[in-house]
Structure formats: C-alpha cells, structure tokens
Amino acid sequence: MHAKHILSRYSTTAGSPASDSAAPLASAADWGLLLIRLTFGLLMAAHGAQKLFGSFGGPGLTATGKGFAALGYRPGKFFAVIGGLSEFLGGLGLAAGLLTPLAAAALIGVMINAMATVTGAHGLWNGDGGVEYSVCITVVALAIAAIGPGRLAVDRYFRWGQGGWREAAIALGLGGGAAALTLGL
C-alpha cells in the first residue's frame, strides 16, 4: 500500500488523477533528479577519492592528512579519512539514491567544516577562495534530501525515499551536528 502511494505521488500530473495502468515508468522530474544526483554525487565521490586514494590527480591520504593537520585537525590523517570518506560515500549514496538523508548529511557536514576552516575567511566568491562552492554543495545536498531522490533511486522503496521536512531536518541536523563536533575537537 505504501509503495502504491509513492508511485502515485510521482505519476500524478496537475489536474488528472493517477492511474496504475497509465502511470509512466518515470517522469521528467525523476530523470532530472537522476541527472543531478549522478553528476553531483559522482563528482563528490571522485573528490573524496582524490583525498583517500590519490585518484584523479589528487594528493592521496598522506598529503591530505598533512593539509588537515595544518588546518588544526589533529591527528590530520584521521580527519582526512573522515573528510574523504564523507565525500566519497556521501557522493556515491547520492548518485545511487541510497540512504539519501545520510548521504546528504555526510556532504553537508564536510562542507560546513570547509567553510569554517578554509573558505569562510575569504568571503563569498570562489575566485577569492570564498564559500561559494561549499554553499552550493551544501544547498544541493539539502535540497535532494528535502525533495527526495526520485523514482530512479534505490531509496524509492523506503519512506525516506519520498523526501520531506523530516528528511531535510535529519540531513541538516546530522551534518551540522557532526561538523560542530568535529570543529569542537
């Protein structure tokens, strides 16, 4: 019954009732969300892979750990693993539409840390080293948690796959809480 509600929610068009026999496999909105999730999620996963594995021309874990230590995170390598895994797993989760609120929380948390320790002192614009890029990542992750990942996602079978205020609050609360805890250490 619950799955039927989810399917009817995405297949209803303005002014016409949903029909099980006439419901499209996926709407333009579902395909649009998939495009956003894949692009955004895979780029974030690759960014995490740069930190963790040195993939895609990245520095790898040892150099990333030294960078984190220079920012005041001690031990640097430990926090580099947390940051890299947050980006890598959060990105993969968003790309697949899997555990979407938690994937969004991972990205939100690491971006809040980036804003607080690296980009916040440089103003808004990315060209000046500012928070622009981190804000965009945070907002996209939060929006996907709020909207839901769409029908073309693993989460479509679960309650949190519908998105909503609760899912957005979970993503923002967990991400913000994890960032506050990390920054407080």
Summary of the structure (lengths in Angstrom):
residues: 185
radius of gyration: 18.2
end to end distance: 46.1
largest distance: 59.8
contacts: 655
relative contact order: 0.14
helix: 76%
strand: 1%
